Structures are given as C-alpha cells and as structure tokens.
Amino acid sequence: MKQANVTVYGSRQCPDTSRAVRYLDEHRIAYEFKDVDETPEYNDYIADLNGGKRVLPTIRINNETLINPDPKVLGRAVEEATAS
C-alpha cells in the first residue's frame, strides 16, 4: 500500500480543521499542516482552489482537493489515494 501525499490548509483555531486533523491523527495518516494564521499567503492559494472562497480546512490528497470534508469523505479519499 502506498502512502498518500496529504496537505491540510487550515487554522488551529478552526473547529472544522481540528476535526479533520484529529481524524488524520487517530487513523495515523501522515500529513503536512499549513497554518493560514502563521502564513497568510496560503489564503490566496486556498481561494484559488475554492473558486475565490477561503474555506477551511482545504485538504489536498495527491492532486485532489477536498473542501471541509466530513470524516467519511476524508477517509474514503485517503483510502482511494493509497490503493495499489
């Protein structure tokens, strides 16, 4: 099984971001966290991915974008990305 390339763009103050990160941590899924509070430039990137809107969390898995996914959608996306 290969490992998915997961990047979470979010804020540690955002409950939706916390939910997504908690899911990834609980399922031992490796990810890179990009904090928009520490690096505001990520807001423009997020807006570009989301049709001009800043939606948190925005999660990139390999080359797919998930916008504030619920845990089931997030889990399915990671599973698909790691399938051989």
C-alpha distances in whole Angstrom, upper triangle without the diagonal:
4,7,9,13,15,19,21,25,27,30,30,33,32,31,28,26,27,25,22,22,22,20,17,18,19,15,14,13,14,16,19,23,25,29,31,34,34,33,35,34,31,33,34,30,29,32,31,28,30,33,35,34,33,31,29,26,25,21,19,15,14,18,19,21,22,25,26,23,24,21,20,19,18,15,15,14,11,10,11,10,6,6,6
4,7,10,12,16,19,22,25,28,28,31,30,29,27,25,25,24,21,20,21,19,16,18,19,15,14,12,12,14,17,20,23,26,28,31,31,30,32,31,27,30,30,27,26,29,28,25,27,30,32,32,30,28,27,24,22,18,16,13,11,15,16,19,20,23,24,22,23,21,20,19,17,15,15,13,11,10,10,8,5,7,7
4,7,9,13,15,19,21,24,24,28,26,26,24,21,22,21,18,17,18,16,13,15,16,13,11,8,8,10,13,16,19,22,25,28,27,26,28,27,24,27,28,24,23,27,26,23,25,28,30,29,27,25,23,21,19,15,13,10,10,13,14,17,17,21,21,19,21,18,18,17,15,13,14,12,9,10,11,8,5,9,10
4,6,10,12,16,19,22,22,25,24,24,21,19,20,19,15,15,17,15,12,14,16,13,12,8,8,8,11,14,16,20,22,25,25,24,25,25,21,23,24,21,20,23,22,19,21,24,26,25,24,22,20,17,16,12,10,6,6,10,11,13,14,17,18,16,18,16,16,15,12,11,12,9,6,8,9,6,5,9,11
4,7,10,13,16,19,20,24,22,23,20,18,19,19,15,14,17,16,12,15,17,15,13,10,8,7,8,12,13,17,19,22,22,20,22,21,18,20,21,17,17,21,20,17,19,23,24,23,22,20,18,16,14,10,8,6,5,8,10,12,13,16,17,16,19,17,18,16,13,14,14,11,9,12,12,8,9,13,14
4,7,10,13,16,17,20,18,19,16,14,15,15,12,11,14,13,10,12,15,13,12,8,7,5,6,9,11,14,16,19,19,18,20,19,16,18,19,16,15,18,18,15,17,21,22,21,19,17,15,12,11,7,6,5,6,9,10,10,11,13,14,13,15,14,16,14,11,12,13,10,8,12,12,9,11,14,17
4,7,10,13,14,17,16,17,15,12,14,15,11,10,14,14,11,13,16,15,14,11,9,5,5,6,7,11,12,16,16,14,16,15,12,14,16,13,12,15,16,13,15,19,19,18,16,14,12,10,8,6,5,7,9,10,10,10,10,12,13,13,16,15,17,15,12,14,16,13,11,15,16,13,15,18,20
4,6,9,11,14,12,14,11,8,10,12,8,8,12,12,10,12,15,15,14,12,10,7,6,5,6,8,10,13,14,13,14,14,11,12,15,12,10,14,15,13,14,18,18,16,13,12,9,7,6,5,7,9,12,13,12,10,10,10,10,11,14,14,16,14,11,14,16,13,13,16,17,15,17,20,23
4,7,10,12,11,13,11,8,11,13,11,10,14,15,13,15,18,19,18,15,14,10,9,6,5,6,7,10,11,10,11,11,7,9,11,9,7,11,13,11,12,15,15,13,10,9,7,6,5,6,8,11,14,14,13,11,10,10,10,12,15,16,19,17,14,17,19,16,16,20,20,18,20,24,26
4,7,9,7,10,9,6,9,11,10,9,13,14,14,15,18,19,19,17,16,12,11,7,6,5,6,8,10,10,10,12,9,9,13,12,9,12,15,13,13,17,16,13,10,8,5,5,7,8,11,14,17,17,16,13,12,11,10,12,15,16,19,17,15,18,20,18,18,22,22,21,23,26,29
4,5,5,9,9,6,8,11,11,10,13,15,15,16,19,20,20,19,18,15,13,9,8,5,6,6,9,10,10,13,11,11,14,14,12,15,17,17,16,19,18,15,11,10,7,8,10,12,15,18,21,21,20,17,16,14,12,15,17,17,21,20,18,20,23,21,21,24,26,24,26,29,32
4,6,8,9,7,6,10,11,9,11,14,14,14,17,19,19,18,17,15,13,10,10,7,9,8,10,12,13,16,14,14,18,18,16,18,21,20,20,23,22,19,15,14,10,10,13,14,17,19,22,23,22,20,18,16,14,16,17,17,21,21,18,20,24,22,21,25,27,25,26,30,33
4,6,9,8,8,11,13,12,13,16,17,17,19,22,22,21,21,18,17,13,13,10,10,9,12,14,14,17,16,15,19,19,17,19,22,21,20,23,21,18,15,13,10,11,14,16,20,22,25,26,24,21,19,17,14,17,18,18,22,22,20,22,25,24,24,27,29,28,29,32,36
4,6,5,6,9,10,11,12,14,16,16,18,20,21,20,20,17,17,13,13,11,11,10,13,15,15,17,15,14,18,18,15,17,20,19,17,20,19,16,12,10,7,8,12,14,17,20,23,24,22,19,16,14,11,14,14,15,19,19,17,20,22,21,22,25,26,25,27,30,33
4,5,5,6,9,10,10,12,14,15,16,18,20,19,20,18,18,15,15,14,14,14,17,19,18,21,18,17,21,21,17,19,22,21,19,22,21,18,15,12,9,9,13,15,18,20,24,25,22,19,16,14,11,13,12,13,17,17,16,18,21,20,21,24,25,25,27,29,33
4,5,5,6,9,10,11,13,14,15,17,18,17,18,16,16,14,14,13,14,15,18,19,18,20,17,16,19,19,15,17,20,18,16,19,19,16,13,10,7,6,10,11,15,17,21,21,19,16,13,10,7,9,9,10,14,14,12,15,18,17,18,20,22,22,24,26,30
4,5,5,6,8,10,11,12,14,16,16,15,15,13,13,10,11,10,11,12,15,16,16,18,15,14,18,17,14,16,19,17,16,19,19,16,13,10,6,5,8,9,13,15,19,19,17,15,12,11,8,10,10,11,15,14,12,15,17,16,16,20,21,20,22,25,28
4,6,5,6,9,10,10,12,14,15,15,15,13,14,11,13,12,13,14,16,18,18,20,18,18,21,20,17,20,22,20,20,23,23,20,16,14,10,9,12,12,16,17,21,22,20,18,15,14,11,12,12,11,15,16,13,15,18,18,17,20,22,22,23,26,29
4,6,5,6,9,10,10,12,14,14,15,14,15,13,15,15,16,17,19,21,21,23,20,20,23,21,18,21,23,21,20,23,23,20,18,14,11,9,12,12,16,17,20,22,19,17,14,13,10,10,9,8,12,13,11,12,16,16,16,18,20,20,21,24,27
4,5,5,6,9,10,11,12,11,12,11,12,11,13,14,15,17,19,19,20,21,18,18,21,19,16,19,21,18,18,21,22,19,16,13,10,8,10,9,12,13,17,18,16,14,11,11,8,8,8,7,10,10,8,10,13,13,12,15,17,17,18,21,24
4,5,5,6,8,10,10,9,10,9,10,9,11,12,14,16,17,18,19,21,17,18,21,20,17,20,22,19,20,23,24,21,18,15,12,9,11,10,13,13,17,19,17,16,13,14,11,11,11,10,13,14,10,12,15,14,13,16,18,17,18,21,24
4,5,5,6,9,10,10,12,11,13,12,15,15,18,19,20,21,23,24,21,22,25,23,21,24,26,23,23,26,27,24,21,18,14,12,15,13,16,16,20,22,20,19,16,16,13,13,12,10,13,14,12,12,16,16,14,17,20,19,19,22,25
4,5,5,6,8,8,11,11,14,13,16,17,20,21,22,23,24,26,22,23,26,24,21,24,25,22,22,26,27,24,22,18,15,13,14,13,15,14,18,20,18,17,14,15,13,11,10,7,10,11,8,8,12,13,11,13,16,16,16,19,22
4,6,5,6,5,7,8,11,11,14,16,19,20,21,22,23,24,21,22,24,22,20,23,24,21,22,25,26,24,21,19,15,13,14,11,13,12,15,18,16,16,14,15,13,12,12,9,11,12,9,8,12,12,9,12,15,14,14,17,20
4,5,5,6,8,9,11,12,15,16,20,21,21,22,24,25,22,24,27,24,22,26,27,24,25,29,29,27,24,21,18,15,17,14,16,15,18,21,20,19,17,18,16,15,15,12,15,16,12,12,15,15,13,15,18,17,16,19,22
4,6,8,10,12,15,15,19,20,23,24,24,26,28,29,26,27,30,27,25,28,30,27,27,31,31,29,26,23,20,17,19,17,18,17,20,23,22,21,19,20,18,16,15,11,13,15,13,11,15,16,13,15,18,18,17,20,22
4,6,9,11,15,16,19,21,24,25,26,27,28,29,26,27,30,27,25,28,29,26,26,30,31,29,27,23,20,18,19,16,17,15,18,21,20,20,18,19,18,16,14,11,12,14,11,9,12,13,10,11,15,15,13,16,19
4,6,9,13,14,18,20,23,25,25,25,28,28,25,27,29,26,25,28,29,26,27,31,32,30,27,24,21,18,19,16,17,15,17,20,20,20,19,21,19,18,17,14,15,16,13,11,15,15,11,12,16,15,13,16,19
4,6,10,12,16,18,21,23,23,23,25,26,22,24,26,23,22,25,26,23,24,27,29,27,24,22,19,16,16,13,13,11,13,17,16,17,16,18,17,15,16,13,14,14,11,10,12,12,8,10,13,12,11,14,16
4,7,10,13,16,19,21,21,21,23,23,20,23,24,22,21,24,25,22,23,27,28,26,24,22,19,16,16,13,12,11,12,16,16,17,16,18,18,17,18,15,17,17,13,13,15,14,10,13,15,13,12,15,17
4,6,10,13,16,18,17,17,20,20,16,19,21,18,17,21,21,18,20,24,24,23,20,18,16,13,13,10,10,9,11,14,14,14,14,16,16,15,17,15,17,16,12,13,16,13,11,14,16,13,13,17,19
4,7,10,13,15,14,14,16,16,13,16,18,15,15,19,19,17,19,23,23,22,19,18,15,13,12,10,10,11,12,14,15,14,15,16,16,17,19,17,20,19,15,16,19,16,14,17,19,16,16,20,22
4,6,9,12,11,11,14,14,11,14,16,14,13,17,18,17,18,21,21,19,16,15,12,10,11,9,11,12,14,16,16,15,14,15,14,16,18,17,20,19,15,17,20,17,16,19,21,18,19,23,25
4,6,9,8,8,10,10,8,10,13,11,11,14,16,15,16,19,19,17,14,13,11,10,10,10,11,14,15,16,16,14,15,15,15,17,19,19,22,20,17,20,22,19,18,22,23,20,22,25,27
4,5,5,6,8,10,8,10,13,12,11,14,17,16,17,20,19,17,13,13,10,10,11,12,14,17,19,19,19,17,16,16,15,17,20,20,23,22,19,21,24,22,21,24,25,23,25,28,31
4,5,5,5,7,6,6,10,10,9,12,14,14,15,18,16,14,10,11,9,10,11,13,15,18,20,20,19,17,16,15,15,18,20,21,24,23,20,23,25,23,23,26,27,25,27,30,33
4,6,6,9,9,9,13,14,13,15,18,18,18,21,18,16,13,13,12,12,14,16,18,21,24,24,23,20,20,18,17,20,22,23,27,25,23,26,28,26,25,29,30,28,30,33,36
4,6,9,9,11,14,14,14,17,19,19,20,23,21,19,15,16,14,15,16,17,19,22,23,24,24,21,21,20,20,23,25,25,28,27,24,27,29,27,26,30,31,28,30,33,36
4,5,6,8,11,11,12,14,16,17,18,20,18,17,14,15,14,14,15,16,17,20,22,22,22,20,20,19,19,22,25,26,29,27,24,27,29,26,25,29,30,27,29,32,35
4,5,6,8,10,10,12,14,15,16,18,15,14,11,13,13,14,14,16,18,21,23,22,22,19,20,18,18,22,24,26,29,27,24,28,29,27,26,30,31,28,30,34,36
4,5,6,7,9,10,12,13,15,16,14,14,12,14,14,15,14,16,17,20,21,20,20,18,19,18,19,22,25,27,29,27,25,28,29,26,26,30,30,27,29,33,35
4,5,5,6,9,10,11,12,14,13,12,10,11,11,12,10,12,13,16,18,17,17,14,16,14,16,19,22,23,26,23,21,24,25,22,22,26,26,24,26,29,31
4,5,5,6,9,10,10,12,10,9,6,9,10,11,10,13,14,18,20,18,18,15,15,13,15,18,21,23,25,23,21,25,26,23,24,27,27,25,28,31,33
4,5,5,6,9,10,11,8,9,8,11,12,14,12,15,15,19,20,18,18,15,16,15,17,20,23,25,27,24,23,26,27,24,25,28,28,26,29,31,34
4,5,5,6,9,10,9,10,9,11,12,12,10,12,12,15,16,14,14,12,14,13,15,18,21,23,25,22,20,24,24,21,22,25,24,22,25,28,30
4,5,5,6,9,8,7,6,7,8,9,7,9,10,14,16,14,13,10,11,9,12,14,18,20,22,19,17,21,22,19,20,23,23,21,24,27,29
4,5,5,6,4,5,5,7,10,11,9,12,13,17,19,16,15,12,13,11,13,16,20,22,24,21,20,24,24,21,23,26,25,24,27,29,32
4,6,6,5,8,9,11,13,14,11,13,13,16,17,14,14,11,13,12,15,18,21,24,25,22,21,24,24,21,22,26,24,23,26,28,30
4,6,7,8,9,9,11,12,8,10,10,13,14,11,10,7,9,9,12,14,18,20,21,18,17,20,20,17,19,22,21,19,22,25,27
4,6,5,7,7,10,11,8,11,12,15,17,14,12,9,9,7,11,13,17,19,20,17,17,20,20,18,20,23,22,21,24,26,29
4,6,9,10,13,14,12,15,15,18,19,16,15,12,13,11,14,16,20,23,23,20,20,24,23,21,23,26,24,24,27,29,31
4,7,9,13,15,13,16,17,20,21,19,17,14,15,13,15,18,21,24,26,22,22,26,26,23,25,28,27,26,29,32,34
4,6,10,12,11,14,16,19,21,19,17,14,13,10,12,15,18,21,23,20,20,24,24,22,24,27,26,25,29,31,34
4,7,9,9,12,14,18,20,19,17,13,13,10,11,14,17,20,22,20,19,23,23,21,23,26,26,25,28,30,33
4,6,6,10,13,16,19,18,15,12,10,7,7,11,13,16,18,16,15,19,20,18,20,23,23,22,25,28,31
3,5,8,12,15,18,18,15,12,10,7,6,10,12,14,17,15,14,17,19,17,18,21,22,21,24,26,29
4,6,10,12,16,16,14,10,8,6,5,8,10,12,15,13,11,15,17,15,15,19,20,19,21,24,27
4,7,10,13,12,10,7,6,5,6,8,12,13,15,13,11,15,16,13,14,18,18,16,19,22,25
4,6,10,10,8,6,5,6,8,8,11,12,14,11,9,12,13,10,11,14,15,13,16,18,21
4,6,6,6,5,6,9,11,11,14,14,16,13,10,13,13,10,10,14,13,11,14,17,19
4,6,5,6,8,11,13,12,14,14,14,12,9,11,11,7,7,10,10,7,10,13,15
4,6,8,11,14,16,15,18,18,18,15,13,14,13,10,9,12,10,7,10,12,14
4,7,10,13,16,16,19,19,19,16,14,16,15,11,12,14,12,10,13,15,16
4,7,10,13,12,15,16,16,12,11,14,12,9,10,13,11,9,13,15,17
4,7,10,10,13,15,15,12,10,14,13,10,12,15,13,12,15,17,20
4,6,6,10,11,12,9,8,11,11,9,11,14,13,13,16,18,21
4,6,9,12,13,10,10,14,14,12,14,17,17,16,19,21,25
4,7,9,12,10,9,13,14,13,14,17,18,18,20,22,26
4,6,8,6,6,9,10,10,12,14,15,15,18,20,23
4,6,5,6,9,10,11,12,14,16,17,19,20,24
4,5,5,6,8,10,11,12,14,15,16,18,22
4,5,5,6,9,10,10,12,14,15,16,20
4,5,5,6,9,10,11,12,14,15,19
4,5,5,6,9,10,11,12,14,18
4,5,5,6,9,10,11,12,16
4,5,5,6,9,10,11,14
4,5,5,6,9,10,14
4,5,5,6,9,12
4,5,5,6,10
4,5,5,9
4,6,8
4,6
4
